[in-house]
Amino acid sequence: MRTLLSTVTKKIVIGYLVIVVFSLLAVGFALSRLYQQTKQAEHLVNVDFRAFELVRDLQQNLLAQENIEKQLLILRDPALRELRLNRNEELTRYFLLLNRPPLVEILVPLPTRIKQYRDADNQLSEALFWHNWQEAVEISNNSMVPLRTQLLKTLAEVRQEQQQWINSGLAQLSQRAGDAYQLTLLFALVGICLSAPVSVAVIFNIHRSVKALKKATREISAGSFEHQPELSGEDEFVQLAHDFTRMGRKLRDLEQLQLDANPLTRLPGNLAIDREIELRIGHHTPFAHLYLDLDNFKVYSDRYGYKAGSDVIAQVGELIQRVVRLEGTAEDLIGHIGGDDYVVLTSIEKAEPLAKKLILEFTELAPSFYNDVDRRSGSFVGQDRYGIERTFPLMTISIAVVCSDYYDYPSRLAISQDCARLKEYLKVQEGSNYMLNRRK
């Protein structure tokens, strides 16, 4: 009897130890892989995506500098020098970000090339300061253009590498989640087979969590950025699920920016504008909707060509961004619906000052779009939409301002319709004008 009891006790002890060992193995392995995946997901969100966005911003900055530099050397307009200085300040900020860890370890070739570019840019700035236009043209052609071309090529290569790295990281997350799922399940099943009922709840939880994370990885890798793992609590699995959600949101925003942004101005398009309006309405946040439209733009484009019209659209977009950045708030949204139509969402208090400032800045900028003959005469002859030849004044701007507190129950459709109505009225008025709907 004693031998039997001893044998049974040993089996119980051995069985308990086996259960403990396998349970510890399962939990330890799952937590180890979970920790690795959490760190990798955090690195993707906080480092790789950040580097991707910084490279994108650098590309946009260099392209904008190239456009301004060409116009400045041709038109020699002092206002363009101010625009160029603003772009240079942006490049300086990006350069400082590049030299901070951990980005400096990832984007290794960029700081050196940007420094070479900035040295050449300083030479060009000095020549422009002393109005040595011939020297400035030579510096631009011999130094700036080759360096900028090489830097843009490097940025494109780095951006492609970053995209490949992000894709590889997502694939690794999926593979590791699958491996963790299989091995953790194996350890758990062994424990269950050794009669460890107490571990059933733990096994179920791990199985459910790993399966949800594996599905999330697969869905996000396939492009379903809206997918969210169905996990609750405050453990590491939930933390990883939150990282997956943030990562999906980042990827979705990047995809929408790529698809929705206007190719000329790089400003958000209709999707981003509509989403922001609905968000502010849903949060009951009062706001003003500024609808900006260029008058006589079509006849200008017919007269001066598609390229000149595109340049006007890009410059007006930069003008709006500059004015809103200086006169607006940090929460303002600048959008480009398409063509010569723009939207600014701002606070109600800033709406009228912004409209006045935009009209003032555009009035100063508009003459630079025309040749000397048209500029001196203040008008030109062209055909209207019906093919009738008549005289058109220089371009002006109309700004329809609609405030959300005008409505008892504001909606995106009502605001859009009222903006269209105000715009049609403004376009038949002479010169640049704005109109603000007053509060009820």
KEVO-984933 format. One record per residue (C-alpha): residue number from 1; x, y, z. Coordinates in Angstrom, 2 decimals. Layout:
# residues N
   i    east   north      up
 NUM       X       Y       Z
...
# end
This chain:
# residues 440
   i    east   north      up
   1    0.00    0.00    0.00
   2    2.89    2.29    0.92
   3    4.57    1.44   -2.40
   4    1.35    2.17   -4.25
   5    0.93    5.47   -2.46
   6    4.54    6.33   -3.09
   7    4.14    5.50   -6.77
   8    0.93    7.48   -7.05
   9    2.52   10.40   -5.21
  10    5.50   10.31   -7.51
  11    3.21   10.26  -10.54
  12    1.26   13.16   -9.17
  13    4.45   15.06   -8.38
  14    5.97   14.17  -11.73
  15    2.75   15.03  -13.52
  16    2.51   18.32  -11.66
  17    6.14   19.12  -12.43
  18    5.61   18.25  -16.09
  19    2.54   20.46  -16.18
  20    4.47   23.27  -14.52
  21    7.44   22.83  -16.84
  22    5.35   22.75  -19.98
  23    3.19   25.60  -18.74
  24    6.27   27.66  -17.98
  25    7.73   26.76  -21.35
  26    4.53   27.79  -23.13
  27    4.13   31.03  -21.21
  28    7.81   31.88  -21.36
  29    8.07   31.24  -25.09
  30    4.88   33.18  -25.82
  31    5.99   36.13  -23.70
  32    9.44   36.11  -25.25
  33    8.04   36.16  -28.79
  34    5.40   38.64  -27.73
  35    8.09   40.95  -26.34
  36   10.09   40.68  -29.55
  37    7.04   41.39  -31.69
  38    6.04   44.32  -29.49
  39    9.49   45.84  -29.84
  40    9.51   45.24  -33.58
  41    6.05   46.76  -33.98
  42    7.08   49.79  -31.90
  43   10.20   50.15  -34.03
  44    8.12   50.02  -37.22
  45    5.72   52.66  -35.92
  46    8.19   55.00  -34.20
  47   11.27   54.65  -36.41
  48   10.65   53.10  -39.82
  49    7.41   54.95  -40.59
  50    8.90   58.15  -39.20
  51   11.92   57.76  -41.47
  52    9.60   57.04  -44.42
  53    7.61   60.24  -43.77
  54   10.79   62.31  -43.33
  55   12.21   61.11  -46.67
  56    8.88   61.94  -48.33
  57    8.90   65.45  -46.84
  58   12.49   65.95  -48.02
  59   11.52   65.02  -51.56
  60    8.62   67.48  -51.55
  61   10.86   70.21  -50.11
  62   13.54   69.73  -52.80
  63   10.97   69.73  -55.61
  64    9.44   72.92  -54.21
  65   12.90   74.51  -53.95
  66   13.65   73.58  -57.54
  67   10.42   75.21  -58.73
  68   11.00   78.40  -56.70
  69   14.65   78.61  -57.75
  70   13.77   78.43  -61.45
  71   11.12   81.10  -61.10
  72   13.40   83.33  -59.03
  73   16.25   83.20  -61.54
  74   13.83   84.03  -64.35
  75   11.47   86.53  -62.71
  76   13.90   87.92  -60.08
  77   10.94   88.66  -57.87
  78   11.79   89.54  -54.20
  79    8.69   87.70  -53.02
  80   10.14   84.47  -54.39
  81   13.27   85.00  -52.30
  82   11.10   84.89  -49.20
  83    9.50   81.65  -50.39
  84   12.94   80.22  -51.03
  85   14.12   81.15  -47.53
  86   11.08   79.41  -46.04
  87   11.90   76.24  -47.94
  88   15.52   76.48  -46.79
  89   14.39   76.72  -43.18
  90   12.28   73.60  -43.65
  91   15.30   71.79  -45.10
  92   17.35   72.86  -42.06
  93   14.75   71.37  -39.73
  94   14.75   68.12  -41.67
  95   18.57   68.08  -41.57
  96   18.53   68.41  -37.77
  97   16.02   65.55  -37.52
  98   18.22   63.36  -39.71
  99   21.18   63.80  -37.37
 100   19.25   62.54  -34.34
 101   19.31   58.90  -33.34
 102   17.95   56.49  -34.33
 103   17.22   58.07  -37.74
 104   20.89   58.89  -38.35
 105   21.72   55.15  -38.19
 106   18.93   54.29  -40.66
 107   19.33   57.10  -43.20
 108   23.13   56.90  -43.35
 109   23.86   58.44  -46.80
 110   21.49   61.41  -46.47
 111   23.20   63.80  -43.96
 112   26.39   64.00  -46.05
 113   24.55   64.66  -49.31
 114   22.26   67.21  -47.68
 115   25.27   69.01  -46.20
 116   26.85   69.24  -49.69
 117   23.57   70.55  -51.03
 118   23.25   73.13  -48.26
 119   26.84   74.35  -48.85
 120   26.02   74.97  -52.51
 121   22.73   76.56  -51.51
 122   24.59   78.99  -49.23
 123   26.73   80.07  -52.18
 124   23.60   80.62  -54.24
 125   22.00   82.60  -51.40
 126   25.04   84.85  -51.18
 127   24.97   85.52  -54.92
 128   21.26   86.29  -54.76
 129   21.79   88.60  -51.78
 130   24.25   90.71  -53.80
 131   22.04   90.43  -56.91
 132   24.79   88.65  -58.86
 133   22.26   87.03  -61.14
 134   24.79   85.69  -63.65
 135   26.79   84.03  -60.90
 136   23.58   82.72  -59.35
 137   22.58   81.11  -62.66
 138   26.01   79.48  -62.94
 139   25.86   78.15  -59.38
 140   22.36   76.83  -60.01
 141   23.30   75.06  -63.24
 142   26.73   73.78  -62.19
 143   26.15   72.94  -58.53
 144   22.55   73.06  -57.38
 145   20.94   71.11  -60.22
 146   23.42   68.17  -60.17
 147   23.42   68.00  -56.35
 148   19.64   68.22  -56.18
 149   19.26   65.53  -58.85
 150   21.65   63.24  -57.01
 151   19.96   63.92  -53.68
 152   16.50   63.22  -55.12
 153   17.82   59.99  -56.59
 154   19.28   59.02  -53.22
 155   16.00   59.89  -51.49
 156   14.07   57.74  -53.94
 157   16.45   54.83  -53.30
 158   16.26   55.28  -49.53
 159   12.48   55.54  -49.66
 160   12.28   52.34  -51.68
 161   14.59   50.61  -49.20
 162   12.44   51.82  -46.31
 163    9.29   50.53  -48.03
 164   10.96   47.15  -48.55
 165   12.11   47.14  -44.94
 166    8.60   47.90  -43.70
 167    7.14   45.13  -45.88
 168    9.81   42.75  -44.62
 169    9.07   43.73  -41.02
 170    5.36   43.06  -41.50
 171    6.14   39.70  -43.06
 172    8.43   38.82  -40.14
 173    5.71   39.78  -37.68
 174    3.31   37.45  -39.47
 175    5.84   34.60  -39.56
 176    6.83   34.99  -35.93
 177    3.20   35.18  -34.86
 178    2.56   31.94  -36.74
 179    5.56   30.21  -35.20
 180    4.64   31.42  -31.74
 181    1.12   30.16  -32.24
 182    2.20   26.68  -33.30
 183    4.81   26.08  -30.61
 184    2.75   27.61  -27.83
 185   -0.18   25.45  -28.84
 186    2.09   22.38  -28.84
 187    3.33   23.05  -25.32
 188   -0.18   23.70  -24.12
 189   -1.56   20.50  -25.69
 190    1.16   18.45  -24.02
 191    0.20   19.97  -20.69
 192   -3.47   19.16  -21.31
 193   -2.64   15.57  -22.28
 194   -0.86   15.22  -18.94
 195   -4.13   16.03  -17.15
 196   -3.61   19.66  -16.24
 197   -7.16   20.98  -16.19
 198   -6.02   24.10  -14.40
 199   -4.04   25.13  -17.45
 200   -7.04   24.98  -19.81
 201   -7.96   28.60  -19.18
 202   -4.38   29.75  -19.77
 203   -4.12   27.72  -22.97
 204   -7.38   29.09  -24.26
 205   -6.29   32.64  -23.58
 206   -2.94   32.22  -25.29
 207   -4.53   30.43  -28.24
 208   -7.13   33.12  -28.68
 209   -4.63   35.96  -28.36
 210   -2.02   34.52  -30.70
 211   -4.69   33.61  -33.25
 212   -6.09   37.13  -33.14
 213   -2.64   38.66  -33.56
 214   -1.77   36.28  -36.38
 215   -4.99   37.24  -38.16
 216   -4.24   40.92  -37.57
 217   -0.77   40.54  -39.03
 218   -2.16   38.71  -42.05
 219   -4.94   41.25  -42.59
 220   -2.62   44.25  -42.29
 221   -0.05   42.61  -44.57
 222   -2.84   42.10  -47.12
 223   -3.78   45.79  -46.94
 224   -6.78   45.66  -44.61
 225   -5.59   48.50  -42.39
 226   -8.94   48.87  -40.60
 227   -8.70   45.46  -38.94
 228   -8.41   45.52  -35.13
 229   -7.56   42.44  -33.02
 230  -10.45   41.51  -30.73
 231   -8.55   41.44  -27.43
 232   -9.48   42.87  -24.05
 233   -7.59   43.47  -20.83
 234   -4.24   45.05  -20.07
 235   -1.69   42.34  -20.82
 236    1.09   42.24  -23.39
 237   -1.21   40.78  -26.04
 238   -3.48   43.77  -25.76
 239   -0.46   46.08  -25.91
 240    0.64   44.39  -29.11
 241   -2.92   44.63  -30.41
 242   -2.82   48.39  -29.78
 243    0.48   48.56  -31.67
 244   -1.13   46.69  -34.55
 245   -4.03   49.14  -34.52
 246   -1.71   52.15  -34.52
 247    0.39   50.58  -37.24
 248   -2.71   49.93  -39.35
 249   -3.84   53.51  -38.83
 250   -0.42   54.79  -39.89
 251   -0.45   52.61  -43.01
 252   -4.01   53.67  -43.83
 253   -3.12   57.34  -43.46
 254   -0.04   56.91  -45.62
 255   -2.08   55.12  -48.28
 256   -4.79   57.80  -48.23
 257   -2.21   60.56  -48.43
 258   -0.64   58.90  -51.44
 259   -3.98   58.35  -53.20
 260   -5.88   61.45  -52.14
 261   -3.22   64.15  -52.16
 262   -3.21   66.48  -55.16
 263   -0.11   65.76  -57.30
 264    0.58   69.47  -57.92
 265    0.25   70.91  -54.42
 266    0.57   67.72  -52.32
 267   -2.37   69.05  -50.31
 268   -5.10   66.71  -48.94
 269   -7.96   66.03  -51.35
 270  -11.70   65.49  -51.03
 271  -11.51   62.41  -48.79
 272   -9.38   64.11  -46.16
 273  -11.47   67.29  -46.30
 274  -14.78   65.44  -45.95
 275  -13.43   63.34  -43.10
 276  -12.22   66.41  -41.20
 277  -15.56   68.20  -41.66
 278  -17.49   65.16  -40.40
 279  -15.09   64.85  -37.46
 280  -15.56   68.46  -36.39
 281  -19.32   68.23  -36.79
 282  -19.38   64.99  -34.80
 283  -17.35   66.57  -31.98
 284  -19.55   69.69  -32.03
 285  -16.50   71.84  -32.72
 286  -17.40   75.22  -34.30
 287  -15.39   75.90  -37.44
 288  -15.26   78.04  -40.56
 289  -15.15   76.62  -44.10
 290  -13.27   78.80  -46.61
 291  -13.81   77.93  -50.27
 292  -11.22   79.63  -52.53
 293  -11.64   79.86  -56.29
 294   -9.51   81.66  -58.89
 295  -11.42   83.93  -61.28
 296  -10.51   83.91  -65.01
 297   -8.14   80.98  -64.50
 298   -9.38   79.03  -67.54
 299   -8.77   81.86  -69.99
 300   -5.36   82.41  -68.40
 301   -4.50   78.74  -68.93
 302   -5.76   78.90  -72.52
 303   -3.55   81.91  -73.19
 304   -0.37   80.90  -71.37
 305   -0.56   77.13  -71.62
 306   -1.05   74.12  -69.37
 307    2.40   74.40  -67.74
 308    1.84   78.00  -66.69
 309   -1.58   77.08  -65.32
 310   -0.07   74.24  -63.29
 311    2.57   76.60  -61.91
 312   -0.14   79.03  -60.83
 313   -2.04   76.26  -59.03
 314    1.13   75.15  -57.23
 315    2.12   78.70  -56.24
 316   -1.35   79.54  -54.96
 317   -1.27   76.34  -52.89
 318    2.05   77.43  -51.38
 319    0.66   80.93  -50.75
 320   -2.34   79.49  -48.88
 321   -0.13   77.24  -46.80
 322    2.17   80.11  -45.90
 323   -0.64   82.47  -44.90
 324   -2.49   79.83  -42.88
 325    0.70   78.76  -41.17
 326    1.41   82.37  -40.13
 327   -2.13   83.63  -39.46
 328   -4.13   80.48  -38.64
 329   -4.04   77.81  -35.93
 330   -2.23   74.49  -35.57
 331   -5.53   72.61  -36.08
 332   -6.29   74.23  -39.46
 333   -6.63   72.01  -42.53
 334   -5.66   73.14  -46.03
 335   -7.12   71.08  -48.86
 336   -7.07   71.10  -52.66
 337  -10.32   69.93  -54.23
 338   -8.81   70.05  -57.71
 339   -8.10   72.56  -60.44
 340   -8.15   76.08  -59.04
 341  -10.40   75.27  -56.07
 342   -9.02   75.13  -52.51
 343  -10.51   74.69  -49.03
 344   -9.34   75.91  -45.62
 345  -10.92   74.71  -42.37
 346  -10.15   77.04  -39.47
 347  -11.68   78.53  -36.36
 348  -14.53   80.99  -36.72
 349  -12.45   83.79  -35.19
 350   -9.66   83.33  -37.76
 351  -11.92   83.08  -40.83
 352  -12.30   86.73  -41.78
 353   -8.67   87.78  -41.01
 354   -7.45   84.83  -43.06
 355   -9.70   85.74  -46.00
 356   -8.45   89.33  -45.96
 357   -4.80   88.26  -45.74
 358   -5.20   85.71  -48.55
 359   -6.74   88.34  -50.83
 360   -3.95   90.79  -50.01
 361   -1.20   88.23  -50.68
 362   -2.84   86.98  -53.88
 363   -3.29   90.53  -55.18
 364    0.46   91.06  -54.81
 365    1.31   87.70  -56.39
 366   -1.10   87.63  -59.34
 367    0.71   90.16  -61.62
 368    3.81   87.93  -61.62
 369    1.85   85.31  -63.57
 370    1.57   87.56  -66.66
 371    3.94   88.96  -69.26
 372    4.88   92.65  -69.27
 373    2.27   93.63  -71.88
 374   -0.66   92.05  -70.06
 375    0.60   93.22  -66.70
 376    0.85   96.86  -67.80
 377   -2.55   96.86  -69.43
 378   -4.17   94.98  -66.56
 379   -6.12   92.82  -68.99
 380   -5.86   90.64  -72.09
 381   -8.05   89.43  -74.93
 382   -9.28   85.84  -74.93
 383  -12.23   83.59  -75.70
 384  -14.85   82.84  -73.09
 385  -16.46   79.44  -72.60
 386  -18.81   80.13  -75.50
 387  -15.98   80.90  -77.90
 388  -16.69   84.64  -77.92
 389  -13.63   86.88  -77.91
 390  -13.62   89.54  -75.20
 391  -11.32   91.34  -72.77
 392  -10.56   89.71  -69.42
 393   -8.97   91.34  -66.37
 394   -6.04   89.76  -64.53
 395   -6.82   86.85  -62.27
 396   -8.57   87.55  -58.99
 397   -9.65   85.32  -56.13
 398  -13.09   84.72  -54.60
 399  -13.42   83.34  -51.07
 400  -16.73   82.01  -49.78
 401  -16.74   81.69  -45.97
 402  -19.37   79.55  -44.25
 403  -19.37   79.12  -40.46
 404  -20.80   76.00  -38.83
 405  -22.58   78.01  -36.12
 406  -24.81   79.41  -38.87
 407  -26.77   76.16  -38.75
 408  -28.86   74.56  -36.05
 409  -27.76   71.17  -37.37
 410  -24.69   71.63  -39.59
 411  -23.95   69.11  -42.32
 412  -21.29   68.71  -44.95
 413  -23.90   68.93  -47.75
 414  -25.43   72.17  -46.44
 415  -22.04   73.81  -46.01
 416  -20.99   72.75  -49.52
 417  -24.19   74.10  -51.09
 418  -23.91   77.45  -49.30
 419  -20.27   77.78  -50.34
 420  -21.24   77.16  -53.96
 421  -24.00   79.76  -53.72
 422  -21.69   82.40  -52.23
 423  -18.98   81.60  -54.76
 424  -21.32   82.10  -57.73
 425  -22.27   85.50  -56.36
 426  -18.65   86.52  -55.77
 427  -17.48   85.49  -59.23
 428  -19.68   88.10  -60.93
 429  -18.26   90.85  -58.72
 430  -15.30   92.94  -59.79
 431  -11.86   92.21  -58.26
 432  -10.94   89.86  -55.42
 433  -13.64   89.52  -52.77
 434  -14.77   87.40  -49.88
 435  -18.20   86.88  -48.36
 436  -18.99   85.57  -44.88
 437  -22.35   84.12  -43.89
 438  -23.38   85.73  -40.66
 439  -24.52   83.87  -37.58
 440  -28.28   83.49  -37.18
# end
